[in-house]
Amino acid sequence: MRRIGVIGAGYVGLTTAACFAHLGHRVVCADVDRRRVARLCRAEVDLHEPGLARLVAEGLREGRLRFVVGNREALSDVDFVFVCVPTPTGEDGSADLSAVRAVLREARELMAPDAVLVIKSTVPAGTTDRAAAELDGHQVVSNPEFLREGHAVQDFLQPQRVVVGASAESAALRVLDLYSGTGAPVMVTTPTSAELVKYASNCFLAMKLSYVNALAELCEQIGADIGDVTEGMSLDDRIGASFLAPGPGWGGSCFPKDTKALLSTAESVDVDFSLLRATIDTNEHQPQRVVEKVRELLGPVEGRRIGLLGLAFKAGTNDLRDSPALAVAELLAEQGARLAGYDPCVDHGPVPVVSSVEEAATGASALLVLTEWPEFAELDWPDLASRMARPVIVDTRNLLPRDKVTEAGFTLLSLGTPASTTRPTTAGL
């Protein structure tokens, strides 16, 4: 059993703390938000993350997990300090490391000489080496996280890989030992390479999504079907099926900031990363494309009620950060639409939120499927059609059963589907 301090009780920090406690370590997790800490001390977890609340309750009950306000306890009298603080996008597109720097200032004064500081926050290449220089005499290691929202506990306890970047092999081995209960494949490299592994992975996935969204737009223009195209692509084991679904764009806490941060890093050393720039530009275009689909069916949206199915950036989470659904909602609101949003895990947000799909549909001129919640594919389509002013659906996730939806009287428009396969709009639209 090791003594671990975790700085930050957000998405990454809370998952890290709860999972290390589950693996048998003694963990103290610190945060500056008093209200958040108070709730966590009562095992109240606001994040919608399967299994996380159970692990928090388990850790508290068995005395292996504590939550405190302020970093002192998590920095002193521990064997390892895991830095899990936010690194948001700065004004110039680079990662804002102010929270990391604040932790380093405290660590210099409070950490035990033999403790290892582990940077799990996503930071630009070179940050760990600079931190080591600032904490002269302390071992500093990079250990990037690869947690998918909605699968974070699974990804931590059954990881595809554990990457550790360290200048000293002894420090790397000490960190790897913490994960011994997971049986994960491990990789030891330099701190700079470890930091870049995280950015390179997220940016590659973002490129794949932007590629398929651009491909979907091409399909619409030339009469191909994106579903058939991606199915054919996925049969090539060099490509695979993951991240080949078109949508309203990618968002969340990682992809937007990580793509901008990696592009900023490339520009700082005069590397022309035009492929990554195009990835970002394509994604920023997607919400406007969705609104154009709505206008294609309805004409001007001013004064029309539009139901939004899904507000979170993806299914399995209640995270609204950089959600493409909200970007679409903002554009529609700017054009005068009256919005009603429903999401199984979101009860409030920047758009009016209703309590059911039926309420979102009542009186609406259109429904937009914006998040790929599986339950949206199994709705009572005749009932929804009867509630709407006009039975129109724009399915930005290509989730819905086309035959059932159109048989219920809906006009259905999907991304990447040629116009000839959609039912013509009814009179009066």
TIDRENNU-691351 format. One line per 5 residues: number of its first residue (from 0); for each residue x, y, z of C-alpha. Coordinates in steps of 0.5 Angstrom, whole numbers. Example, Ala and Ser with C-alpha at 12.3 -4.5 7.8 and 13.67 -1.06 7.14 Angstrom:
2
0> 25/-9/16 | 27/-2/14
***
This chain:
429
0> 0/0/0 | 3/7/-2 | 1/14/0 | -2/18/-5 | -4/25/-6
5> -8/27/-12 | -9/35/-13 | -16/36/-16 | -22/33/-15 | -25/34/-22
10> -26/29/-28 | -19/26/-28 | -17/27/-21 | -23/24/-18 | -23/18/-22
15> -15/17/-20 | -16/18/-13 | -22/13/-13 | -19/8/-17 | -12/8/-13
20> -16/7/-7 | -20/1/-10 | -13/-2/-12 | -11/-2/-4 | -7/5/-4
25> -8/10/2 | -11/17/-2 | -12/24/0 | -15/28/-6 | -15/36/-5
30> -19/41/-9 | -20/48/-8 | -28/48/-8 | -30/47/-1 | -37/45/-4
35> -35/40/-8 | -30/37/-3 | -36/37/2 | -41/33/-3 | -35/28/-4
40> -34/27/4 | -41/25/4 | -40/20/-2 | -44/25/-7 | -41/25/-14
45> -44/30/-19 | -41/27/-25 | -45/22/-29 | -39/16/-29 | -41/9/-29
50> -38/6/-22 | -35/12/-20 | -40/14/-14 | -39/6/-12 | -32/7/-11
55> -32/13/-8 | -37/11/-3 | -32/4/-2 | -26/8/-1 | -29/13/4
60> -32/7/8 | -26/3/8 | -22/9/10 | -17/9/4 | -20/15/1
65> -20/22/4 | -22/29/1 | -19/36/4 | -20/43/2 | -13/46/0
70> -7/42/-2 | -2/42/4 | -4/35/6 | -4/32/-1 | 3/35/-2
75> 6/33/5 | 7/26/8 | 6/22/2 | 10/18/-3 | 7/20/-9
80> 3/27/-12 | -1/26/-18 | -3/33/-21 | -10/33/-24 | -11/40/-25
85> -14/43/-31 | -10/46/-37 | -15/50/-41 | -14/53/-47 | -11/60/-47
90> -12/66/-51 | -7/64/-56 | -9/57/-57 | -4/54/-52 | -5/50/-46
95> -6/55/-40 | -1/52/-34 | -3/57/-29 | -6/51/-24 | 0/47/-26
100> 5/52/-24 | 1/54/-17 | 2/47/-15 | 9/47/-17 | 10/53/-12
105> 7/49/-6 | 10/43/-8 | 17/46/-7 | 16/48/0 | 12/42/2
110> 14/35/-1 | 18/30/2 | 25/29/-1 | 24/22/-3 | 17/23/-6
115> 15/23/-13 | 11/28/-17 | 7/25/-23 | 4/30/-28 | -3/27/-30
120> -6/33/-33 | -5/34/-40 | 1/39/-41 | 5/41/-47 | 12/37/-49
125> 17/39/-44 | 13/41/-38 | 15/35/-34 | 23/37/-35 | 21/44/-34
130> 18/42/-27 | 24/38/-25 | 28/44/-26 | 24/48/-22 | 23/42/-16
135> 31/41/-16 | 32/35/-12 | 25/32/-13 | 23/26/-18 | 18/29/-23
140> 15/24/-28 | 10/24/-34 | 4/19/-33 | -2/22/-38 | -9/19/-37
145> -13/16/-43 | -20/16/-40 | -26/16/-44 | -32/20/-41 | -37/14/-39
150> -32/9/-39 | -27/12/-34 | -27/7/-29 | -26/1/-34 | -21/5/-37
155> -17/6/-31 | -18/-1/-28 | -17/-4/-34 | -13/0/-39 | -10/-1/-46
160> -4/2/-44 | 0/5/-38 | 5/11/-41 | 10/13/-36 | 16/18/-38
165> 21/19/-33 | 29/21/-33 | 30/16/-28 | 28/9/-29 | 28/8/-21
170> 22/13/-21 | 19/10/-27 | 19/3/-24 | 16/6/-17 | 10/9/-21
175> 9/3/-25 | 8/-1/-19 | 2/3/-17 | -1/0/-23 | 1/-7/-21
180> -6/-9/-20 | -9/-8/-27 | -4/-12/-31 | -4/-7/-36 | 1/-6/-42
185> 6/-1/-40 | 11/4/-44 | 17/7/-41 | 20/13/-45 | 22/20/-44
190> 18/25/-41 | 17/29/-47 | 15/23/-51 | 10/21/-46 | 7/28/-46
195> 6/28/-54 | 3/21/-54 | -3/24/-50 | -4/30/-55 | -2/25/-61
200> -7/20/-59 | -13/25/-58 | -11/29/-64 | -11/23/-69 | -18/21/-66
205> -20/28/-68 | -18/28/-75 | -21/21/-76 | -28/24/-74 | -27/31/-78
210> -25/26/-84 | -31/22/-84 | -35/29/-83 | -32/32/-89 | -34/25/-93
215> -41/25/-90 | -42/32/-94 | -39/29/-100 | -43/23/-100 | -49/28/-100
220> -47/32/-106 | -45/26/-110 | -51/21/-108 | -47/16/-104 | -49/13/-97
225> -44/15/-91 | -46/9/-88 | -44/4/-93 | -38/8/-94 | -36/7/-87
230> -38/0/-87 | -33/-2/-93 | -28/2/-90 | -28/-1/-83 | -27/-8/-86
235> -20/-6/-87 | -16/-8/-81 | -12/-2/-82 | -17/3/-81 | -22/-1/-76
240> -29/2/-74 | -28/6/-69 | -29/14/-70 | -32/13/-77 | -39/16/-75
245> -41/22/-77 | -44/27/-73 | -45/35/-71 | -38/35/-69 | -33/33/-63
250> -33/37/-57 | -32/35/-49 | -26/37/-45 | -20/34/-49 | -21/34/-56
255> -22/42/-57 | -17/44/-52 | -12/39/-54 | -12/40/-62 | -11/47/-61
260> -5/46/-56 | -2/41/-60 | -2/46/-66 | 0/52/-62 | 6/47/-60
265> 8/46/-67 | 7/53/-69 | 12/55/-64 | 17/51/-67 | 15/53/-74
270> 12/46/-76 | 7/47/-81 | 2/42/-78 | -4/44/-84 | -7/37/-83
275> -9/39/-76 | -11/46/-77 | -16/43/-83 | -18/38/-77 | -20/44/-73
280> -23/48/-78 | -28/42/-81 | -30/41/-74 | -32/48/-73 | -36/48/-79
285> -40/42/-77 | -45/46/-73 | -47/51/-78 | -48/45/-83 | -53/42/-78
290> -57/49/-78 | -57/49/-86 | -60/42/-86 | -66/45/-81 | -67/51/-86
295> -67/46/-92 | -73/43/-89 | -76/49/-85 | -74/55/-88 | -73/61/-83
300> -73/58/-76 | -75/65/-73 | -81/63/-68 | -81/56/-69 | -80/51/-63
305> -75/46/-64 | -74/40/-60 | -66/38/-58 | -65/31/-57 | -59/31/-53
310> -55/36/-50 | -48/33/-47 | -42/32/-52 | -43/25/-52 | -47/19/-49
315> -46/16/-43 | -44/23/-39 | -47/29/-37 | -41/34/-39 | -43/40/-43
320> -36/42/-44 | -35/44/-52 | -41/40/-53 | -43/41/-61 | -50/40/-59
325> -50/47/-55 | -46/50/-61 | -52/48/-66 | -57/51/-60 | -53/57/-60
330> -54/58/-68 | -61/56/-68 | -63/61/-62 | -59/67/-66 | -64/66/-72
335> -70/66/-67 | -72/59/-66 | -75/57/-59 | -71/51/-56 | -73/46/-52
340> -68/41/-50 | -68/34/-47 | -62/30/-45 | -63/23/-40 | -57/26/-36
345> -58/33/-36 | -63/37/-32 | -60/44/-33 | -56/48/-38 | -56/54/-43
350> -62/52/-47 | -69/51/-44 | -69/44/-41 | -75/39/-41 | -76/33/-37
355> -78/28/-43 | -77/27/-51 | -85/28/-51 | -85/35/-48 | -79/37/-53
360> -83/34/-59 | -90/38/-57 | -91/43/-62 | -84/43/-65 | -83/44/-72
365> -77/39/-72 | -73/35/-67 | -66/34/-68 | -62/28/-65 | -55/31/-63
370> -53/26/-58 | -52/19/-59 | -56/16/-53 | -59/9/-55 | -66/10/-52
375> -67/15/-58 | -67/10/-63 | -73/6/-59 | -78/12/-59 | -86/12/-60
380> -85/15/-67 | -93/15/-68 | -94/18/-62 | -88/24/-63 | -91/25/-70
385> -98/27/-67 | -95/31/-62 | -91/36/-67 | -93/42/-71 | -89/38/-77
390> -86/31/-76 | -79/33/-78 | -73/30/-76 | -66/32/-77 | -61/26/-75
395> -54/28/-74 | -52/22/-71 | -55/17/-76 | -58/13/-70 | -65/13/-72
400> -69/7/-75 | -70/10/-82 | -76/5/-84 | -80/6/-77 | -79/13/-77
405> -81/15/-84 | -87/10/-83 | -90/14/-78 | -90/20/-82 | -84/23/-81
410> -79/27/-86 | -72/25/-84 | -66/28/-86 | -59/24/-84 | -52/26/-85
415> -48/23/-91 | -55/21/-94 | -57/23/-101 | -63/27/-101 | -66/22/-106
420> -67/17/-100 | -71/22/-95 | -78/23/-96 | -80/29/-99 | -82/35/-95
425> -90/35/-93 | -94/41/-96 | -93/47/-92 | -86/46/-90
***
